[in-house]
Amino acid sequence: MTVNVAAKPVRILVFAKAPRPGFAKTRLIPALGTVGAAALARRMLDDTVADALAAAVGPVELVATPHVGTLAWRDIALPTGIAVTDQGEGDLGQRMARAVRRTAERGEAALLIGTDCVELGPAVLRAAAATLCTHDAVIHPSTDGGYVLLGLSRFHPRLFSGIAWSTETVAAVTVARLREIGWSLHVGNAMHDIDVPGDLRHLPVRLPERDGPPRQ
């Protein structure tokens, strides 16, 4: 078993889609409408980036799709003090692998998160970063079988290849692979993603108003 005993700088990688109608949070459209779903996506993006900055564990990088130079990101103001990179091509695993590899090549540990979990506040991010001083990896599963946070002291391609993304097996397979490669692992509490209408009850804030009738 290997243990990351030497603390490294920690970079928070925030994976996000442009919060545009019909592009982000499309599974919430039946409940919120197209504009309402995009409005919630924008709010969750803003809150996630703000929480990542407030955690103050190291650099914050928004890993965006599409590229922030496209019209999809027009009029979306991003805070100063964050890096912005492009997710690029490929499946989710390939895109995450590139970002984590890039981070590891800088000599930094990575906290990989999305914008779907309202429970990932600054305290959780700080605790995850601290865990990487004593463990090779930390994961917070999501209640739907994925994960809301994956912290890694370094890169390993096995963690991102051959995984059935967006299924209920993602966290279990990732945990199994971490153990197979012999890395020390801390498994944190499971948290809720906001992906489908039934998840909206976990939001601590008022929902956006619907912009039209439910889809049939």
C-alpha positions in Angstrom: 0.0 0.0 0.0 1.3 3.4 -0.9 0.6 6.5 1.2 1.0 10.1 0.1 2.8 11.5 3.1 4.2 14.6 1.4 1.7 17.3 1.1 1.3 18.8 -2.3 -0.5 21.9 -3.6 -4.1 21.0 -4.3 -5.9 22.2 -7.4 -9.7 22.1 -7.5 -10.9 21.1 -11.0 -14.5 22.2 -11.6 -16.0 20.4 -14.6 -19.0 22.3 -16.0 -21.1 22.8 -19.1 -22.1 26.2 -20.2 -25.4 26.9 -18.4 -27.4 27.5 -21.6 -31.0 26.5 -22.2 -31.3 23.1 -23.9 -27.6 22.3 -23.1 -27.3 22.1 -19.3 -29.5 20.3 -16.8 -31.7 18.9 -19.6 -33.1 16.1 -17.4 -34.7 18.8 -15.2 -36.6 20.4 -18.1 -39.8 18.4 -17.4 -39.9 20.0 -13.9 -38.4 23.5 -14.5 -38.7 24.1 -18.2 -35.8 24.9 -20.5 -35.0 28.3 -19.2 -35.6 27.3 -15.6 -33.2 24.4 -15.9 -30.5 26.6 -17.4 -31.1 29.2 -14.6 -30.5 26.5 -12.0 -27.4 25.3 -13.8 -26.1 28.9 -13.8 -26.8 29.2 -10.0 -25.1 25.9 -9.3 -22.1 26.9 -11.4 -21.7 30.2 -9.6 -22.1 28.6 -6.2 -19.6 25.8 -6.9 -16.9 28.2 -8.1 -17.5 30.5 -5.2 -17.2 27.6 -2.7 -14.1 26.3 -4.4 -12.5 29.7 -4.1 -13.7 30.1 -0.5 -12.1 26.7 0.4 -8.7 28.3 -0.2 -6.9 25.1 -0.6 -5.1 26.1 -3.8 -5.8 27.1 -7.4 -9.3 26.7 -8.9 -9.6 25.7 -12.5 -12.9 25.7 -14.5 -12.7 22.9 -17.0 -15.4 23.9 -19.4 -17.4 22.6 -22.3 -17.7 24.0 -24.9 -14.6 26.2 -25.0 -15.2 29.4 -23.2 -14.4 31.4 -26.3 -17.6 30.2 -27.9 -21.0 31.9 -27.9 -22.3 29.5 -25.4 -20.4 31.4 -22.7 -21.3 34.9 -23.8 -22.6 37.1 -21.0 -21.5 34.6 -18.4 -19.1 36.4 -16.1 -16.5 34.2 -14.3 -14.8 35.4 -11.2 -11.2 36.6 -11.4 -8.6 34.4 -9.9 -9.6 31.2 -11.6 -8.0 29.4 -14.5 -10.2 28.3 -17.4 -9.4 25.4 -19.7 -11.2 23.4 -22.3 -12.5 19.8 -21.6 -11.7 18.9 -25.2 -12.9 15.8 -27.1 -13.7 12.3 -25.9 -15.9 10.7 -23.3 -16.1 11.9 -19.8 -13.3 9.7 -18.7 -10.9 10.9 -21.3 -11.7 14.5 -20.5 -11.2 14.0 -16.8 -8.0 12.1 -17.4 -6.5 14.9 -19.4 -7.3 17.4 -16.6 -5.9 15.2 -13.8 -2.8 14.3 -15.8 -2.1 18.0 -16.5 -2.5 18.8 -12.8 -0.2 15.9 -11.8 2.4 17.1 -14.2 2.5 20.4 -12.4 3.3 18.6 -9.2 -0.2 19.2 -7.7 -2.9 17.0 -6.3 -6.4 17.3 -7.8 -9.8 17.6 -6.3 -12.2 16.7 -9.2 -15.7 18.0 -8.8 -18.8 18.9 -10.9 -21.4 21.5 -10.2 -24.3 19.2 -9.5 -23.9 18.7 -5.7 -25.1 21.4 -3.3 -23.5 19.7 -0.3 -19.9 20.3 -1.5 -19.2 23.4 0.5 -15.9 24.9 1.5 -15.6 22.8 4.6 -16.0 19.5 2.7 -13.4 20.6 0.1 -10.9 21.6 2.8 -11.4 18.2 4.5 -10.9 16.4 1.2 -7.7 18.4 0.5 -6.4 17.6 4.0 -7.1 13.9 3.5 -4.7 13.9 0.6 -1.9 14.6 3.0 -2.4 11.1 4.5 -4.1 9.1 1.7 -3.5 8.7 -2.0 -7.1 9.2 -2.9 -10.4 10.4 -1.4 -13.9 9.9 -2.9 -17.4 11.1 -2.0 -19.9 8.8 -3.7 -23.2 10.2 -4.9 -26.4 8.5 -3.9 -27.1 7.5 -7.5 -23.9 5.4 -7.7 -21.6 8.0 -9.2 -19.3 10.3 -7.3 -19.4 14.0 -6.5 -15.7 14.4 -5.6 -12.6 12.4 -6.5 -9.4 13.6 -4.9 -6.1 12.2 -6.2 -2.5 12.7 -5.1 -1.3 11.8 -8.6 -2.6 10.4 -11.9 -3.4 6.8 -12.9 -5.1 6.0 -16.2 -6.9 3.0 -14.8 -9.2 5.3 -12.9 -10.7 6.8 -16.1 -10.8 4.2 -18.8 -13.3 1.5 -19.5 -15.9 2.8 -17.0 -19.6 3.0 -17.9 -20.1 6.7 -17.1 -23.5 8.0 -15.9 -24.4 4.6 -14.4 -24.9 3.4 -10.9 -21.6 1.5 -11.0 -19.2 4.4 -11.4 -18.2 4.9 -7.8 -18.0 1.2 -7.0 -15.8 0.5 -10.0 -13.5 3.5 -9.2 -13.1 2.3 -5.6 -12.3 -1.2 -6.7 -9.7 0.1 -9.1 -8.1 2.3 -6.5 -7.8 -0.8 -4.3 -6.4 -2.9 -7.1 -3.6 -0.5 -7.8 -2.8 -0.4 -4.1 -3.6 3.2 -3.3 -4.7 4.2 0.2 -8.2 5.5 0.0 -10.7 7.4 2.2 -14.3 7.0 1.3 -16.4 10.0 2.5 -20.1 10.4 3.0 -22.4 9.8 0.1 -24.0 13.1 -1.2 -26.8 14.0 -3.5 -26.5 15.2 -7.1 -29.2 17.4 -8.6 -29.8 15.6 -11.9 -33.5 14.6 -12.2 -36.7 16.1 -11.0 -36.8 13.8 -7.9 -33.5 15.3 -6.8 -34.9 18.8 -6.5 -36.1 18.2 -2.9 -32.5 18.3 -1.9 -32.0 21.9 -3.0 -31.7 24.3 0.0 -32.8 27.2 -2.1 -35.9 28.4 -3.9 -36.4 26.8 -7.3 -36.4 28.9 -10.5 -39.9 29.5 -11.9 -41.0 27.3 -14.8 -41.0 28.9 -18.2 -43.6 26.7 -19.8 -45.8 23.6 -19.4 -44.3 20.3 -18.5 -43.2 18.1 -21.4 -45.5 15.3 -22.4 
